[in-house]
């Protein structure tokens, strides 16, 4: 949905309220009331055949009698009548509609038909539609209050740099009121409703392009157009405008059945988190964090790194904030001798009672002389070794809070560091207003400011990496074009042979992977014990024997694997054992024979997988094998596309990574080979364009550093 269409929603020159009520306490009366009370400058036209005028405005009996040139209609009619009214308004040249009415897709089959009609009308007349079943929208600066939101009962929201998109009308309304109390101001606010025409991403994209908007916050239940969202998030990174989302619905209820480990492990929330992490979306886990992160992202200065210094008048608060820094990934600097000397000069005799380590703990008398805290801050205000200055203040004698606030403002407005103030208990409201006006983020509990500063630092570093990556030349493809062509050709032929079957055997899957250049062990399919021995002799011992059947995907449970076979007798015995066991496990199964392969002596086993998310598309997974993935669910995800350095970072995200890197003197695995497999897998998936639904390489055998890797087993499901 392009900017001109959404301009008609958020910047209309005139507004009609179809179905307006003269009772301003009703939902159908509030939008007109708010337009009048909040000072919307354009013309307003109520429509209702029951009235001649409402609120001193001429009331029109029907849509047809409205004058031309009205851009936006607010619709407060029952669902069937609402659709008819929207179509009539569109025929008169209307450009946008806010459908407050409920009774659409959320109400069942009949409502779904009505919502489809809304979509058809919007497509036919090129109409922007908010809703249906929504609380409406606002453009705060222009006083466009096309909403019945109870959040306006406390007056117009503060004007500020934050835009909000909410998928819950009631909660988003309450957020409006609470934000005013918290000193957070808005450019725009919208409740998306059923998103029949304009969706969550359309609003975020529109707000990002407005020069007044610096931050977009949102309450999200489901992002239905995930690929579009990824493009919007990239644009936000380019512009340096953080997106902060409170994403709810993290349970596994409703998770789809899956053949592969990857599909079973990839909960909806884990995919959301992977997308957010890759694209710099700051995730809030509750409403307090949504406020906190919005506040810090509108600060005067953004940090260049994660190096922090704490200055506190409470030792206990200093310990709390130090613990929070470690938990949230901020690095407390070591106070240098040069910094100590500058502190001594700044503080004079009192310096002898100041703890000259980080956190820097001041004695109580500093509270009576706030300028001393400022002087201490100034020691670090222009120090290249510091990115973030974290302050703690409490109760000050004789109303000293205002004086301290002035000192903090003086420091923050004259330095290049992010200055964060944690103030507990909360000072008088006018003191907080002073800090808000100066765009200095404050927090009412010692650790909240630490967490907020850490999230902003994470965002700034990720954005720098993103921009640096975009400035580099395109890397060489992970798979040469001729190999890609050969792999595609082989898959086309294989699909003809499958006869509609979409799950490949390990033998078939490995042949396909080998065609795309994956490191697959040497081996072959044996239909008799004699063929198995012949293949083993050609490979050299030891070998592995695994049953091959299109009806048995998980061979371990079927007793279908034997490893470390050192001679022909053992191979013959293994052939008989695994084929018999497989037929016992699944009577009547079509057992083709066995796969005989060279045995790979890896130092570690990992799992690499692919799942196709219905919204965001293909996502790669990585985890250490065995108990780490099966019980501990120690697995990380990375959406496609990604760069080499992002694949490297993926490995380090799993808790068991030190085992792969060489823990306590153990031989390290070839992590570069793992990254190479991830890049190759990405290239194959992008080339095949959705032909692979799921894939597990489990295990991927990792040899010692510089010695490569090999596909130990694979489960591949075609789309």
MARNUDREN-616559 format. One line per 4 residues: for each residue x negated, y, z of C-alpha. Coordinates in Angstrom, 2 decimals, always signed. Last residue first. Example, Ala and Ser with C-alpha at 12.3 -4.5 7.8 and 13.67 -1.06 7.14 Angstrom:
# MARNUDREN-616559
-13.67 -1.06 +7.14  -12.30 -4.50 +7.80
This chain:
# MARNUDREN-616559
-7.22 -29.62 -1.36  -10.00 -32.21 -1.16  -11.01 -33.77 +2.14  -14.65 -34.55 +2.87
-15.98 -36.53 +5.81  -19.75 -36.71 +5.93  -22.48 -38.77 +7.49  -26.22 -38.43 +8.14
-26.77 -35.53 +5.75  -30.52 -34.89 +5.91  -32.79 -32.17 +7.32  -36.17 -30.65 +6.60
-39.72 -31.31 +7.79  -40.81 -27.73 +8.52  -40.09 -28.02 +12.24  -39.17 -31.59 +13.11
-36.22 -33.36 +11.51  -32.59 -32.38 +11.84  -29.99 -35.03 +11.01  -26.69 -33.44 +9.99
-24.27 -35.59 +11.90  -21.55 -35.07 +11.17  -21.29 -33.13 +7.94  -17.61 -32.41 +8.22
-15.57 -30.93 +5.38  -12.04 -29.67 +4.98  -9.83 -28.32 +2.19  -12.30 -28.49 -0.71
-10.89 -27.22 -4.03  -10.64 -23.69 -2.64  -12.68 -21.84 -5.25  -15.27 -24.49 -6.17
-18.02 -21.91 -6.58  -17.32 -20.13 -3.28  -17.34 -23.47 -1.47  -20.58 -24.62 -3.10
-22.32 -21.31 -2.33  -21.23 -21.45 +1.30  -22.44 -25.03 +1.67  -25.82 -24.09 +0.23
-26.13 -21.21 +2.69  -25.23 -23.48 +5.60  -27.66 -26.16 +4.40  -30.46 -23.56 +4.16
-29.65 -22.39 +7.68  -30.07 -25.96 +8.92  -33.37 -26.30 +7.07  -34.59 -23.09 +8.68
-33.73 -24.59 +12.06  -36.19 -27.45 +11.57  -35.95 -28.96 +15.04  -38.26 -28.12 +17.89
-40.28 -30.88 +19.60  -39.66 -30.71 +23.33  -41.90 -28.39 +25.34  -39.28 -27.24 +27.78
-36.55 -26.75 +25.17  -37.49 -26.86 +21.48  -35.26 -24.70 +19.25  -32.62 -27.41 +18.90
-32.38 -27.94 +22.64  -32.36 -24.17 +23.15  -29.25 -24.00 +20.88  -27.05 -25.96 +23.30
-24.99 -22.92 +24.26  -24.00 -22.27 +20.67  -24.42 -18.70 +19.43  -28.08 -19.15 +18.46
-27.16 -21.19 +15.39  -24.75 -18.52 +14.16  -27.51 -15.89 +14.32  -29.44 -17.71 +11.61
-26.31 -17.87 +9.45  -25.83 -14.12 +9.94  -29.46 -13.57 +8.92  -28.91 -15.51 +5.69
-25.81 -13.50 +4.75  -22.13 -14.36 +5.10  -19.08 -14.85 +2.89  -17.44 -16.88 +4.37
-16.32 -16.78 +8.00  -18.71 -17.94 +10.74  -17.74 -20.25 +13.58  -19.48 -21.51 +16.71
-19.26 -24.87 +18.49  -19.83 -26.05 +22.04  -16.57 -27.93 +22.43  -17.90 -29.29 +25.75
-16.43 -32.75 +25.20  -16.88 -33.68 +21.52  -19.11 -30.79 +20.41  -21.78 -30.86 +23.08
-21.20 -34.52 +23.92  -22.58 -35.69 +20.58  -23.70 -33.19 +17.99  -24.90 -29.61 +18.35
-22.54 -27.12 +16.79  -21.87 -25.24 +13.57  -18.70 -24.16 +11.81  -18.11 -22.49 +8.44
-14.86 -20.65 +7.68  -12.95 -20.57 +4.40  -9.90 -18.29 +4.12  -8.78 -15.62 +6.58
-5.03 -16.29 +6.64  -4.43 -20.00 +6.17  -7.86 -20.84 +7.58  -9.83 -23.23 +5.41
-12.15 -25.37 +7.51  -15.78 -26.21 +6.88  -18.28 -28.13 +8.91  -21.79 -28.57 +10.17
-22.44 -30.91 +13.10  -25.87 -31.25 +14.65  -28.19 -34.15 +15.46  -31.70 -33.59 +16.81
-35.21 -35.00 +16.42  -34.32 -36.79 +13.21  -35.59 -40.22 +12.21  -33.73 -40.87 +8.99
-32.89 -44.50 +8.21  -32.82 -45.28 +4.49  -29.33 -46.05 +3.34  -27.06 -49.02 +2.61
-23.39 -48.14 +2.13  -21.21 -51.18 +2.61  -18.47 -53.08 +0.79  -15.31 -51.85 -0.89
-12.97 -52.60 +2.03  -9.33 -52.00 +1.08  -7.66 -52.31 +4.48  -5.23 -55.20 +4.93
-5.83 -55.41 +8.64  -7.28 -52.23 +10.10  -9.65 -52.85 +13.02  -9.97 -56.53 +12.13
-10.75 -55.66 +8.52  -13.35 -53.14 +9.68  -14.93 -55.63 +12.09  -15.25 -58.22 +9.35
-16.87 -55.70 +6.98  -19.22 -54.45 +9.72  -20.32 -57.90 +10.89  -20.80 -59.57 +7.50
-22.92 -56.73 +6.14  -24.86 -56.48 +9.42  -25.79 -60.19 +9.30  -27.07 -59.81 +5.74
-29.03 -56.67 +6.66  -30.52 -58.36 +9.75  -31.64 -61.31 +7.63  -33.16 -58.97 +5.02
-35.36 -57.11 +7.51  -35.70 -54.18 +9.91  -32.17 -52.88 +10.49  -32.33 -49.74 +12.63
-28.63 -48.94 +12.42  -25.32 -50.82 +12.16  -22.01 -49.07 +11.52  -18.41 -50.27 +10.98
-17.26 -51.02 +14.51  -13.90 -49.51 +13.56  -14.18 -46.67 +16.09  -17.63 -45.85 +14.67
-16.30 -45.81 +11.09  -13.99 -42.84 +11.36  -12.49 -42.48 +7.88  -11.20 -45.99 +7.33
-8.64 -46.23 +4.53  -10.94 -45.25 +1.65  -13.27 -48.04 +2.80  -17.07 -48.19 +2.95
-18.72 -49.93 +5.93  -22.05 -48.56 +7.06  -25.52 -50.17 +6.94  -28.64 -48.25 +8.03
-32.19 -49.07 +6.99  -35.61 -49.69 +8.54  -37.12 -50.71 +6.18  -37.95 -49.99 +2.57
-35.60 -48.44 +0.04  -35.89 -51.08 -2.66  -35.73 -53.91 -0.15  -32.63 -52.34 +1.37
-30.90 -52.10 -2.02  -31.62 -55.76 -2.76  -30.48 -56.80 +0.73  -27.18 -54.99 +0.32
-26.64 -56.49 -3.13  -27.05 -59.96 -1.58  -24.59 -59.14 +1.19  -22.02 -58.21 -1.43
-20.33 -55.00 -2.56  -23.38 -52.82 -1.95  -23.15 -49.04 -2.44  -26.47 -47.21 -2.58
-29.15 -45.36 -0.66  -31.54 -42.44 -0.48  -30.62 -39.98 +2.26  -28.76 -36.79 +1.23
-30.36 -33.34 +1.27  -27.69 -31.19 -0.40  -28.35 -30.27 -4.03  -24.81 -29.78 -5.32
-24.82 -33.22 -6.97  -26.02 -34.63 -3.65  -22.94 -33.24 -1.95  -20.70 -35.05 -4.43
-22.58 -38.33 -4.02  -22.40 -37.87 -0.27  -18.64 -37.45 -0.37  -18.13 -40.50 -2.57
-20.18 -42.78 -0.29  -18.67 -41.28 +2.85  -15.24 -42.05 +1.43  -13.30 -39.16 +0.02
-9.92 -38.08 +1.31  -7.75 -36.56 -1.44  -6.22 -39.66 -3.07  -4.14 -38.63 -6.10
-5.59 -41.20 -8.49  -9.15 -40.80 -7.21  -10.75 -41.47 -10.60  -9.55 -38.21 -12.20
-10.71 -36.29 -9.13  -14.20 -37.76 -9.57  -14.48 -36.45 -13.13  -13.68 -32.88 -12.06
-16.00 -33.21 -9.07  -18.88 -34.29 -11.33  -18.37 -31.31 -13.64  -18.37 -28.90 -10.73
-21.58 -30.42 -9.37  -23.33 -30.25 -12.73  -22.34 -26.60 -13.17  -23.59 -25.75 -9.70
-26.86 -27.52 -10.44  -27.28 -25.48 -13.64  -26.54 -22.26 -11.78  -29.22 -22.85 -9.11
-27.94 -23.32 -5.58  -28.73 -20.96 -2.68  -28.48 -17.99 -5.04  -31.45 -15.57 -4.87
-30.76 -12.67 -2.57  -28.92 -9.48 -3.67  -31.08 -6.42 -3.06  -30.97 -4.75 +0.39
-28.92 -1.67 +1.22  -25.85 -3.67 +2.19  -27.89 -5.53 +4.79  -29.03 -2.28 +6.42
-25.40 -1.11 +6.63  -24.28 -4.34 +8.28  -27.24 -4.45 +10.66  -26.56 -0.85 +11.71
-22.88 -1.68 +12.21  -23.81 -4.64 +14.38  -26.03 -2.45 +16.55  -23.34 +0.21 +16.95
-20.64 -2.35 +17.77  -22.74 -4.11 +20.39  -23.54 -0.73 +21.97  -19.83 +0.12 +22.04
-19.04 -3.20 +23.71  -21.81 -2.67 +26.27  -20.62 +0.85 +27.13  -17.10 -0.48 +27.77
-18.40 -3.29 +29.98  -20.55 -0.91 +32.02  -17.75 +1.62 +32.37  -15.47 -1.06 +33.75
-18.02 -2.22 +36.33  -17.80 +0.63 +38.84  -13.99 +1.12 +38.80  -12.13 +4.28 +37.76
-13.85 +4.85 +34.44  -14.97 +8.03 +32.73  -15.93 +8.66 +29.11  -17.35 +12.14 +28.44
-15.46 +13.80 +25.62  -15.87 +17.31 +27.14  -12.09 +17.70 +27.34  -11.86 +14.26 +28.91
-14.47 +15.13 +31.55  -12.59 +18.30 +32.52  -9.30 +16.40 +32.51  -10.81 +13.90 +34.92
-11.65 +16.77 +37.27  -8.12 +18.18 +36.91  -6.69 +14.83 +37.96  -8.50 +14.80 +41.32
-11.25 +12.16 +41.69  -10.58 +8.41 +41.39  -12.13 +6.36 +44.17  -14.39 +5.40 +42.53
-15.90 +7.31 +39.60  -17.84 +5.43 +36.92  -19.30 +7.98 +34.51  -20.83 +6.99 +31.17
-23.38 +9.15 +29.36  -24.30 +7.93 +25.87  -27.65 +9.48 +25.15  -28.68 +12.30 +22.80
-28.73 +15.01 +25.45  -27.38 +18.52 +26.00  -23.63 +17.98 +26.19  -24.00 +15.01 +28.52
-26.23 +16.80 +31.02  -24.06 +19.92 +31.29  -20.91 +17.81 +31.46  -22.36 +15.81 +34.35
-23.21 +19.04 +36.20  -19.71 +20.40 +35.63  -18.19 +17.15 +36.89  -20.37 +17.40 +40.01
-18.98 +20.87 +40.73  -15.42 +19.66 +40.26  -15.98 +16.69 +42.55  -17.46 +18.88 +45.32
-14.11 +19.41 +46.97  -15.71 +20.02 +50.37  -17.47 +16.64 +50.56  -17.69 +14.23 +47.62
-15.96 +10.85 +47.45  -17.48 +8.52 +44.89  -19.80 +8.86 +41.92  -21.57 +6.28 +39.78
-23.49 +7.19 +36.64  -24.60 +5.10 +33.68  -27.07 +6.64 +31.22  -27.30 +4.73 +27.94
-29.95 +4.58 +25.21  -33.20 +4.95 +27.17  -36.79 +4.33 +26.01  -36.83 +7.44 +23.79
-36.44 +9.64 +26.86  -34.43 +12.80 +26.16  -31.78 +12.52 +28.87  -33.88 +10.27 +31.10
-35.44 +12.92 +33.37  -32.34 +15.03 +32.78  -30.31 +12.53 +34.75  -32.40 +13.23 +37.85
-31.82 +16.96 +37.46  -28.09 +16.34 +37.08  -28.03 +14.23 +40.24  -29.85 +17.04 +42.02
-27.26 +19.55 +40.77  -24.64 +17.59 +42.71  -26.01 +18.88 +46.06  -23.60 +17.72 +48.78
-23.42 +14.25 +47.25  -27.22 +14.18 +47.20  -27.05 +14.07 +50.98  -25.92 +10.44 +50.81
-29.25 +9.04 +49.67  -29.78 +8.26 +45.95  -30.14 +4.78 +44.42  -31.82 +4.49 +41.02
-30.59 +1.21 +39.57  -33.27 +0.69 +38.29  -36.24 +1.42 +40.51  -37.32 +4.57 +42.32
-35.12 +4.06 +45.38  -34.75 +7.65 +46.58  -35.73 +8.55 +50.15  -39.15 +10.03 +49.28
-37.51 +11.91 +46.42  -35.67 +14.10 +48.93  -38.77 +16.25 +49.29  -38.59 +17.48 +45.66
-35.97 +15.98 +43.40  -37.15 +17.12 +39.97  -40.87 +16.72 +40.66  -40.34 +13.29 +42.17
-38.12 +12.26 +39.26  -40.80 +13.34 +36.77  -43.34 +11.23 +38.65  -41.03 +8.24 +38.64
-40.48 +8.60 +34.88  -44.23 +8.62 +34.28  -44.65 +5.60 +36.54  -42.13 +3.75 +34.41
-38.64 +2.72 +35.52  -38.09 -0.74 +34.07  -35.07 -0.50 +31.80  -31.80 -2.29 +32.52
-30.84 -4.19 +29.38  -27.12 -4.42 +28.64  -25.78 -7.88 +27.75  -22.39 -7.84 +29.44
-23.23 -10.20 +32.31  -26.61 -8.55 +32.94  -25.11 -5.06 +32.92  -22.23 -6.23 +35.16
-24.67 -7.52 +37.76  -26.45 -4.18 +37.71  -23.11 -2.35 +38.00  -22.11 -4.29 +41.10
-25.58 -3.88 +42.62  -25.48 -0.12 +42.04  -22.00 +0.06 +43.53  -23.37 -1.52 +46.68
-26.32 +0.88 +46.78  -24.02 +3.86 +46.52  -25.09 +7.32 +45.29  -25.83 +5.88 +41.86
-27.99 +6.44 +38.79  -28.09 +3.47 +36.42  -30.43 +3.28 +33.43  -29.58 +1.45 +30.22
-31.29 +0.00 +27.16  -28.63 -1.47 +24.84  -29.38 +0.32 +21.58  -28.69 +3.38 +19.44
-25.89 +4.57 +21.73  -22.94 +6.63 +20.51  -22.66 +10.28 +21.54  -19.73 +12.62 +22.22
-17.55 +9.76 +23.42  -14.52 +8.65 +21.38  -15.59 +4.99 +21.43  -15.86 +5.10 +25.23
-12.20 +6.07 +25.67  -10.86 +3.53 +23.18  -12.88 +0.80 +24.90  -11.49 +1.70 +28.30
-7.88 +2.00 +27.16  -7.90 -1.36 +25.37  -9.86 -2.82 +28.28  -7.12 -1.80 +30.71
-4.52 -3.25 +28.35  -6.04 -6.72 +28.41  -8.47 -8.89 +26.44  -9.91 -6.16 +24.25
-11.78 -7.16 +21.10  -14.05 -4.76 +19.28  -13.96 -5.46 +15.53  -17.55 -5.40 +14.27
-16.98 -7.47 +11.15  -18.67 -10.75 +12.06  -17.50 -10.72 +15.67  -13.89 -9.98 +14.72
-13.84 -12.73 +12.08  -15.33 -15.26 +14.51  -12.90 -14.23 +17.24  -9.94 -14.65 +14.91
-11.22 -18.09 +13.93  -11.62 -19.12 +17.56  -8.11 -17.86 +18.26  -6.51 -20.02 +15.60
-8.24 -23.07 +16.97  -11.09 -24.48 +14.89  -12.03 -27.55 +16.93  -9.48 -29.84 +15.28
-10.33 -28.60 +11.78  -14.04 -29.02 +12.40  -13.61 -32.51 +13.84  -11.92 -33.50 +10.59
-8.57 -35.13 +9.81  -6.53 -32.25 +11.16  -3.17 -31.73 +12.80  -2.21 -28.09 +13.09
-2.53 -26.05 +16.24  +0.95 -25.08 +17.42  -0.04 -24.59 +21.01  -3.80 -24.07 +21.19
-3.46 -20.97 +23.34  -4.95 -17.59 +22.39  -1.71 -15.80 +21.54  -2.74 -12.18 +22.07
-5.19 -9.98 +20.19  -5.83 -6.61 +21.84  -7.70 -4.93 +19.01  -10.27 -2.13 +18.82
-11.24 -0.96 +15.32  -14.30 +1.28 +15.41  -14.71 +4.16 +12.92  -18.23 +4.26 +11.53
-16.96 +4.87 +8.00  -18.77 +1.87 +6.52  -17.77 -0.27 +9.47  -14.11 +0.74 +9.04
-14.33 -0.15 +5.35  -15.58 -3.59 +6.30  -12.64 -3.98 +8.68  -10.21 -3.08 +5.87
-11.79 -5.68 +3.60  -11.52 -8.32 +6.31  -7.89 -7.36 +6.95  -7.05 -7.93 +3.29
-8.45 -11.45 +3.55  -6.45 -12.06 +6.71  -3.04 -11.09 +5.37  -0.84 -12.50 +8.13
-2.61 -10.89 +11.08  -0.71 -12.32 +14.04  +0.11 -11.09 +17.54  -1.89 -7.91 +17.48
-1.85 -4.80 +19.69  -3.99 -2.21 +17.97  -6.54 +0.53 +18.37  -8.00 +2.66 +15.58
-10.85 +5.07 +16.38  -12.11 +8.31 +14.80  -8.92 +9.63 +13.20  -8.88 +13.31 +12.26
-10.63 +12.64 +8.93  -7.74 +10.38 +7.83  -9.16 +7.50 +5.80  -9.13 +5.12 +8.76
-5.45 +5.79 +9.41  -4.42 +4.56 +5.97  -6.49 +1.37 +6.22  -5.06 +0.61 +9.67
-1.51 +1.14 +8.42  -1.90 -1.05 +5.36  -3.61 -3.75 +7.44  -0.65 -4.15 +9.79
+1.79 -4.55 +6.92  +3.97 -2.27 +4.83  +6.72 -4.21 +3.04  +8.50 -6.72 +5.30
+6.22 -5.95 +8.23  +8.70 -7.44 +10.73  +8.19 -4.62 +13.23  +5.11 -2.45 +12.63
+5.31 -0.06 +15.58  +3.28 +2.96 +14.54  +1.22 +5.67 +16.23  -0.85 +8.38 +14.59
-3.36 +11.08 +15.52  -3.39 +10.20 +19.18  -4.77 +11.45 +22.50  -6.13 +9.52 +25.48
-5.98 +11.40 +28.80  -5.17 +8.34 +30.88  -1.71 +9.60 +31.84  -1.02 +10.25 +28.16
-2.28 +6.78 +27.33  +0.19 +5.29 +29.83  +3.13 +6.88 +28.03  +2.03 +5.74 +24.61
+1.11 +2.26 +25.85  +4.66 +1.87 +27.11  +5.90 +2.46 +23.58  +3.39 -0.06 +22.19
+4.63 -2.59 +24.74  +8.25 -2.08 +23.71  +7.62 -2.14 +19.95  +5.25 -5.07 +19.86
+3.14 -5.45 +16.72  +1.31 -2.22 +17.44  -0.87 +0.07 +15.33  -2.50 +2.96 +17.19
-4.55 +5.92 +16.00  -7.09 +7.64 +18.29  -8.70 +11.06 +17.64  -6.49 +13.26 +19.81
-3.22 +15.15 +20.22  -1.65 +14.17 +23.52  +1.61 +12.32 +23.21  +4.82 +14.37 +22.91
+6.95 +14.41 +26.06  +7.41 +12.03 +28.94  +10.51 +10.52 +27.35  +8.38 +10.09 +24.24
+7.18 +6.65 +25.31  +10.80 +5.55 +25.24  +10.27 +5.03 +21.52  +13.29 +5.90 +19.34
+11.01 +6.70 +16.41  +10.44 +8.92 +13.40  +8.55 +11.48 +15.47  +6.71 +13.59 +12.86
+5.27 +16.33 +15.06  +2.57 +17.23 +12.50  -0.30 +16.52 +14.88  +1.40 +13.51 +16.43
+2.23 +11.63 +13.25  +4.62 +9.10 +14.71  +6.22 +5.77 +13.87  +9.27 +3.56 +14.35
+10.40 +1.15 +17.05  +10.60 -1.76 +14.60  +13.14 -4.36 +13.49  +12.62 -3.56 +9.80
+9.90 -2.38 +9.72  +8.13 +0.53 +8.03  +9.01 +0.71 +4.33  +7.14 +2.44 +1.49
+9.31 +2.52 -1.65  +8.17 +1.84 -5.21  +11.80 +1.76 -6.37  +11.97 -1.85 -7.58
+9.38 -3.19 -5.15  +11.00 -1.55 -2.13  +14.45 -2.73 -3.21  +13.19 -6.30 -3.63
+11.45 -6.22 -0.25  +14.60 -4.96 +1.45  +16.58 -7.70 -0.31  +14.13 -10.27 +1.08
+14.82 -8.88 +4.54  +18.55 -9.42 +4.01  +17.97 -13.02 +2.99  +15.78 -13.58 +6.06
+18.57 -12.17 +8.22  +20.94 -14.77 +6.90  +18.40 -17.53 +7.57  +17.53 -16.54 +11.16
+17.41 -13.43 +13.34  +13.69 -12.57 +13.16  +13.98 -12.26 +9.37  +16.51 -9.40 +9.68
+18.98 -8.56 +12.45  +17.26 -5.51 +13.91  +17.66 -1.91 +12.72  +14.80 +0.59 +13.07
+14.23 +0.69 +9.32  +11.73 +3.49 +8.67  +12.07 +4.41 +5.00  +9.87 +5.91 +2.31
+9.96 +7.59 -1.11  +13.53 +8.79 -1.52  +14.40 +9.64 -5.11  +18.19 +9.38 -4.93
+18.01 +5.72 -5.97  +15.74 +5.07 -2.99  +18.35 +6.50 -0.62  +21.05 +4.29 -2.12
+18.80 +1.23 -1.74  +17.97 +2.12 +1.86  +21.65 +2.60 +2.67  +22.59 -0.79 +1.22
+19.86 -2.50 +3.25  +20.94 -0.72 +6.44  +24.56 -1.70 +5.91  +23.63 -5.39 +6.04
+21.29 -4.86 +9.05  +23.50 -2.73 +11.27  +22.57 +0.95 +10.90  +19.75 +3.06 +12.38
+17.76 +4.00 +9.25  +15.14 +6.76 +9.36  +14.80 +8.09 +5.81  +11.70 +9.79 +4.45
+11.01 +11.87 +1.32  +14.05 +14.12 +1.01  +13.83 +15.99 -2.32  +17.49 +15.72 -3.31
+20.37 +16.91 -1.16  +22.35 +14.25 +0.74  +25.82 +13.52 -0.61  +24.97 +10.04 -1.84
+23.65 +9.02 +1.58  +27.00 +9.34 +3.29  +29.11 +11.61 +5.50  +26.42 +14.30 +5.95
+25.84 +16.00 +9.31  +24.99 +19.69 +9.37  +22.53 +20.33 +12.21  +23.35 +22.00 +15.52
+22.53 +18.88 +17.51  +24.82 +16.80 +15.38  +27.23 +18.26 +12.85  +30.40 +17.25 +11.03
+30.46 +13.86 +12.72  +31.99 +10.40 +12.18  +30.73 +10.02 +8.60  +27.10 +9.73 +9.84
+23.98 +11.08 +8.12  +21.62 +13.49 +9.91  +19.47 +15.71 +7.68  +16.22 +17.15 +9.08
+14.21 +19.88 +7.32  +10.50 +20.09 +8.06  +8.70 +21.67 +11.03  +9.03 +18.80 +13.54
+9.10 +20.54 +16.93  +9.12 +17.82 +19.56  +12.67 +18.51 +20.71  +14.40 +18.44 +17.32
+12.55 +15.44 +15.91  +12.88 +13.73 +19.31  +16.65 +14.17 +19.38  +17.04 +12.89 +15.84
+14.99 +9.78 +16.66  +16.84 +9.33 +19.99  +20.39 +9.08 +18.73  +20.44 +5.60 +17.21
+18.65 +4.18 +20.25  +21.30 +5.79 +22.42  +20.58 +8.56 +24.95  +20.97 +11.25 +22.29
+24.67 +10.50 +21.89  +25.42 +12.38 +18.66  +24.36 +9.27 +16.79  +22.35 +9.10 +13.57
+23.23 +6.32 +11.14  +20.95 +7.59 +8.40  +18.41 +10.04 +9.76  +17.14 +12.01 +6.76
+13.66 +13.55 +6.87  +11.99 +16.38 +4.93  +8.40 +17.25 +3.93  +7.25 +13.79 +4.94
+3.71 +13.32 +6.33  +3.69 +9.89 +7.98  +6.02 +7.82 +5.84  +5.69 +9.79 +2.60
+1.93 +9.88 +3.10  +2.15 +6.09 +3.23  +3.14 +5.99 -0.42  +0.41 +8.43 -1.47
-2.23 +6.46 +0.53  -1.75 +3.14 -1.22  +0.00 +0.00 +0.00
